[in-house]
Amino acid sequence: MMAATARDTAPGARPHIPVLLRPLLAAVAPVEGLWVDGTFGAGGYARGLLEAGAAQVIGIDRDPMALDMASSWADAYGDRLRLVEGTFSDLDDIAGAPVDGVVLDLGVSSMQLDRPERGFSFLRDGPLDMRMSQSGPSAADLVNTASEEALADILYHYGEERQARRIARAILRRRAEAPFETTGQLVEVIERQLPRPKPGQSHPATRSFQAIRIAVNDEFGQLAAGLEAAERALKPGGRLAVVTFHSLEDRVVKRYLQLAASSGGGGSRHAPALEAEVPRFTLTPKKAIGPDAAELDENPRARSARLRVATRTEAPFAPVDRMKLGLPAPVFGGAAR
Ligand SMILES: C[S@@+](CC[C@H](N)C(=O)[O-])C[C@H]1O[C@@H](n2cnc3c(N)ncnc32)[C@H](O)[C@@H]1O
């Protein structure tokens, strides 16, 4: 496994350790031909795939910083590594040819989380930003302009925050005095609404920050479109591997693959599936893979990670009914690319 080195990180930050890379490479072996890494990040997966035998990897990230940081080592792979700034929802167009494998490692990278100026972390004060792409409306735009109801919906649906209404009300009261500018100001408001956490419990702002980040980056819209793009791009026999970090994401990936792996999974409310439809994926293995004890020891951040792997069949692409994916309600309109 290729761990990222110190040069990939902000001063004082922890290096990015690729999560579940070893089991992923084992599950998709043998690695050959053209692969897409739709969430390039610090490049841990892309390097892992190249070292495992991929002829070429297209590394996509919506964050220009991720691609900039790879410039120090990417050249060593020559034409075998092509880096593209974009979103994985467009991965089939970006690849431009049928591919042998697609990997998606969802969420934020340690590089993004550990840099206060990116505004992803409730532990480090910085501008209230959270845009992976560094463009489009920011988290500050969202908390300063969304209605109380929309904010409460975001916190509830994307963060499973039970005190969503209470926090949304407090955000509106605070922003009437002065607009939010920093992560610290938001953390302070959230902390005042929730009981002090007991030892071992997560930080009170964890759920709200996850929710706002998901809304700012339209992460569920991207996920549904990314799974479809992967289905379109993969050759028969091609492999899809997706790593998720929370149960909301894992549920969507699981349902997508279950629908695509069953007969009759395609079609939508408007265009019902034909009977006797042929499965477009097989689940390989059937169940999700989690981190083993050694990985948890090395990287406690891997605790909630789940890997699902599927193999594309010969059946043509068919859109799944998004209503069946268990997508949380769309509430912010998914602005940032
Ligand atoms: C968890 S990190 C990936 C880490 C990577 N596997 C590694 O080993 O270094 C997720 C990365 O995906 C990027 N990302 C998230 N959603 C994306 C999307 N829809 N399209 C493209 N990149 C995305 C983020 O900017 C971040 O850099």
The ligand as an ORCA input file, in Angstrom:
! r2SCAN-3c Opt
* xyz 0 1
  C     -11.475     10.719      0.444
  S     -10.641     11.695     -0.733
  C      -9.892     10.540     -1.799
  C      -8.554     10.076     -1.346
  C      -7.833      9.198     -2.335
  N      -8.502      7.935     -2.547
  C      -6.409      8.942     -1.885
  O      -6.060      7.790     -1.653
  O      -5.661      9.889     -1.753
  C     -11.939     12.294     -1.722
  C     -11.509     13.232     -2.842
  O     -12.536     13.217     -3.806
  C     -12.800     14.505     -4.251
  N     -14.206     14.514     -4.643
  C     -15.287     14.404     -3.856
  N     -16.407     14.414     -4.584
  C     -16.027     14.501     -5.879
  C     -16.734     14.530     -7.117
  N     -18.064     14.478     -7.148
  N     -16.013     14.587     -8.258
  C     -14.648     14.636     -8.228
  N     -13.929     14.641     -7.077
  C     -14.610     14.562     -5.924
  C     -12.483     15.415     -3.088
  O     -12.150     16.703     -3.554
  C     -11.301     14.686     -2.443
  O     -10.091     15.167     -2.934
*
